[in-house]
């Protein structure tokens, strides 16, 4: 998994960019994220993009994106949430609200 700097609503993030299916399967719960860190999933086209939190997983915030623009957000406590998108950010629970992120904000990596 490579790391990159990103900006979302003028907030800097250290993003862990998922590059393999194995990394994707381990997901956010495999990280010990600090404030300002996120896991980033990116695809070449818009698809139904499920994000799951298992019984042992950590609750998290999720932002789904299309061409870098936030199109949906959720605080995710368990189960599977699916949104049509070409990318997703998984962040510490509460980060989206605390940082004033809203629909239409843009992510730049």
C-alpha positions in Angstrom: 0.0 0.0 0.0 1.5 3.3 -1.0 1.0 6.6 0.9 0.2 10.0 -0.7 -0.8 13.4 0.5 -4.3 14.6 -0.4 -6.5 17.7 0.3 -10.2 17.6 1.0 -12.0 20.9 1.8 -8.6 22.5 2.5 -7.8 19.7 5.0 -4.6 17.7 4.5 -4.9 13.9 4.6 -2.3 11.2 4.5 -4.0 8.6 2.3 -3.1 4.9 2.2 -3.8 4.0 -1.4 -5.1 0.5 -1.9 -3.2 -1.2 -4.8 -4.2 -4.9 -4.5 -7.3 -6.9 -3.7 -5.5 -8.3 -0.6 -5.1 -4.8 0.7 -8.7 -4.0 -0.1 -9.9 -7.1 1.7 -8.0 -6.2 4.9 -9.4 -2.7 4.6 -9.5 0.1 7.1 -9.6 -2.2 10.2 -6.0 -3.4 9.3 -4.7 0.2 9.8 -4.2 2.0 13.1 -5.2 5.4 11.6 -4.4 8.7 13.3 -6.4 11.9 12.8 -5.8 13.0 9.2 -5.2 9.6 7.8 -7.5 7.8 5.4 -7.7 4.7 3.2 -8.3 5.4 -0.5 -9.9 3.0 -3.0 -10.0 4.0 -6.6 -11.4 2.4 -9.8 -11.3 3.2 -13.5 -15.0 3.6 -13.8 -18.2 4.2 -11.7 -19.4 1.0 -10.2 -21.5 -0.1 -7.2 -18.8 0.4 -4.5 -19.6 -1.5 -1.3 -17.9 -0.7 2.0 -18.3 -3.2 4.8 -17.7 -3.1 8.5 -17.5 -6.6 10.0 -18.3 -7.5 13.6 -14.7 -7.0 14.6 -14.2 -3.9 12.4 -13.9 -0.3 13.4 -16.8 2.1 12.9 -15.7 4.7 10.4 -16.7 7.6 8.2 -16.9 6.9 4.4 -17.0 9.4 1.6 -17.8 8.1 -1.9 -16.5 10.1 -4.9 -17.0 10.4 -8.6 -14.1 12.1 -10.5 -12.8 13.5 -7.2 -16.1 15.0 -6.0 -17.9 13.8 -2.9 -21.2 12.3 -3.9 -22.2 10.5 -0.7 -21.1 10.3 2.9 -21.9 8.1 5.9 -20.8 7.3 9.4 -20.6 3.5 9.1 -21.2 1.3 12.2 -21.6 -2.2 10.6 -22.8 -4.2 7.7 -22.4 -3.1 4.0 -23.2 0.2 2.5 -23.1 0.5 -1.3 -23.0 3.7 -3.5 -22.3 4.2 -7.2 -18.8 5.7 -7.3 -15.4 5.4 -8.7 -13.5 6.0 -5.4 -14.0 5.9 -1.7 -12.3 7.3 1.4 -12.4 5.5 4.7 -11.7 7.9 7.6 -11.8 7.9 11.4 -15.3 8.1 12.8 -16.5 11.7 13.1 -13.8 13.1 10.8 -16.2 14.2 8.0 -18.4 16.2 10.3 -15.6 17.7 12.4 -13.9 19.0 9.3 -17.0 20.4 7.6 -16.9 18.1 4.6 -20.1 18.3 2.4 -21.4 16.9 -0.8 -19.7 18.5 -3.8 -16.3 19.0 -2.0 -13.3 17.9 -4.1 -10.5 15.5 -3.2 -7.0 16.3 -4.7 -4.2 13.8 -4.5 
